């Protein structure tokens, strides 16, 4: 059976853990196209490994990835944000943002300012210590991520970034509409 990509269904691109899983499924269901499993399985496996590995500089600074994402959103936008805006910027739930903000505020990295017109609204910004922490970690984090991706040549990195960007753009626009 030929996959839509033109290669044989289930044809492996490497000898990795997903290849082993695909071989097992092909033995059980040789008539099924495992192409989607090969792609999504590898994206998920890479994400899990990267999650563990890429956060090493953050862990040394005593931060989790979600905490750094909140601090980074405040730094890169360059202005105060409300908790709701931070939730949208970081793709997090409101409850998760509230919990993280409490910890970051207690550590002196973020400060709250009440809204003069609506006391229910809080405006958040980085403290000087928060800004220094983000600015200090970011170069180290990017160096670490560059080293992780060095297994791919620059052309391969560009191709992968393009393909993932295309997939992400389409999923962000249509995933809610996909029903099986």
C-alpha positions in Angstrom: 0.0 0.0 0.0 1.4 3.5 -0.9 0.9 6.4 1.5 -0.3 9.8 0.2 3.4 10.9 0.4 4.3 8.5 -2.3 6.4 6.2 -0.1 5.3 2.8 1.1 2.9 3.0 4.0 4.8 2.5 7.2 8.2 2.9 5.5 10.6 4.0 8.3 12.8 7.0 8.0 15.1 5.8 10.8 15.7 3.3 13.5 14.1 5.0 16.5 11.5 4.0 19.1 8.7 5.0 16.8 10.0 2.8 14.0 9.8 -0.2 16.4 6.2 0.6 17.3 5.3 1.0 13.6 6.9 -2.3 12.8 4.8 -4.0 15.5 1.6 -2.4 14.2 2.4 -3.3 10.7 2.7 -6.9 11.8 -0.7 -6.8 13.4 -2.4 -4.6 10.7 -0.3 -4.8 7.5 -3.2 -3.2 5.5 -3.2 0.1 7.5 -1.2 3.2 6.5 0.9 4.0 9.5 2.2 7.3 8.0 0.3 9.5 10.4 1.6 7.5 13.4 5.1 7.9 12.1 4.8 11.7 12.0 2.7 12.3 15.1 4.5 9.7 17.1 7.8 11.3 16.3 6.6 14.8 17.0 5.3 13.6 20.4 8.5 11.6 21.2 10.7 14.6 20.3 8.5 16.9 22.3 8.8 14.7 25.4 12.6 14.4 25.0 13.1 18.1 24.4 10.9 18.9 27.4 13.2 17.0 29.6 16.5 18.2 28.0 15.9 21.8 27.0 14.9 22.9 30.4 18.3 22.3 32.0 19.3 26.0 32.0 15.9 26.9 33.4 16.2 24.3 36.2 19.6 25.6 37.2 17.9 29.0 37.6 15.2 27.5 39.7 12.5 28.0 37.1 10.1 25.6 35.3 9.3 26.0 31.6 5.8 27.4 32.3 7.3 30.0 34.7 9.9 31.1 32.2 7.2 31.3 29.6 5.2 33.8 31.8 8.3 35.8 32.5 9.3 35.7 28.9 5.9 36.9 27.8 6.1 39.9 30.1 9.6 40.6 28.8 9.0 40.3 25.1 5.7 42.2 25.0 7.4 45.1 26.7 4.3 46.2 28.7 2.1 45.2 31.6 -0.3 42.3 31.0 -3.3 41.1 32.9 -3.5 37.5 34.0 -6.0 36.8 31.2 -3.6 38.2 28.6 -0.7 36.2 30.1 -2.9 33.0 29.8 -3.5 33.7 26.1 0.2 34.6 25.5 1.4 31.4 27.1 -1.5 29.0 26.1 -2.2 28.3 29.7 -5.3 28.1 31.8 -6.2 31.0 34.1 -5.8 28.8 37.2 -2.3 27.7 36.1 -1.3 31.3 35.5 -2.7 32.4 38.8 -0.7 29.7 40.6 2.5 30.5 38.8 2.1 34.3 39.3 1.7 33.8 43.0 5.1 31.9 43.1 6.8 34.4 40.9 5.5 37.4 42.9 6.7 35.8 46.1 10.1 35.4 44.6 10.2 39.0 43.7 10.3 38.5 39.9 6.8 39.9 39.1 4.8 42.7 40.6 1.1 43.4 40.6 -0.6 46.7 40.2 -4.3 47.1 40.7 -6.4 48.8 38.1 -7.5 52.3 39.1 -10.9 51.9 37.5 -11.6 48.2 38.2 -10.2 46.7 41.4 -10.9 43.2 40.1 -8.2 43.7 37.4 -4.5 43.2 38.1 -1.7 44.5 35.8 1.5 42.6 36.0 5.1 43.5 35.1 8.6 42.2 35.6 10.6 43.6 38.5 14.2 44.5 37.8 15.2 41.1 39.2 12.7 39.4 36.9 14.0 41.3 33.8 17.7 40.5 34.8 16.8 36.8 35.2 15.1 36.5 31.8 17.8 38.5 30.1 20.5 36.3 31.8 18.9 33.0 31.0 17.7 33.6 27.4 21.2 33.5 25.8 22.1 30.3 27.7 18.8 28.7 26.9 19.2 29.5 23.2 22.7 28.2 23.2 21.4 25.0 24.8 18.6 24.7 22.2 21.1 25.3 19.4 23.3 22.4 20.7 20.3 20.1 20.9 19.3 20.9 17.3 22.9 20.6 16.1 22.2 16.9 15.1 20.5 18.4 12.0 22.4 20.5 9.5 21.2 24.1 8.9 19.3 23.1 5.8 17.5 20.3 7.7 16.7 22.7 10.5 15.2 25.2 8.1 13.1 22.5 6.3 11.9 21.1 9.6 11.0 24.6 10.9 9.1 25.3 7.7 7.2 22.1 7.8 6.3 22.3 11.5 5.3 26.0 11.0 3.0 25.0 8.1 1.5 22.1 10.2 1.1 24.3 13.3 -0.5 27.1 11.3 -3.0 24.8 9.8 -3.8 23.0 13.0 -4.3 26.3 14.9 -6.8 27.3 12.3 -8.6 24.0 11.8 -8.0 21.5 14.6 -11.3 22.5 16.4 -13.1 21.7 13.1 -11.6 18.3 12.6 -14.1 15.6 13.7 -13.7 11.9 13.1 
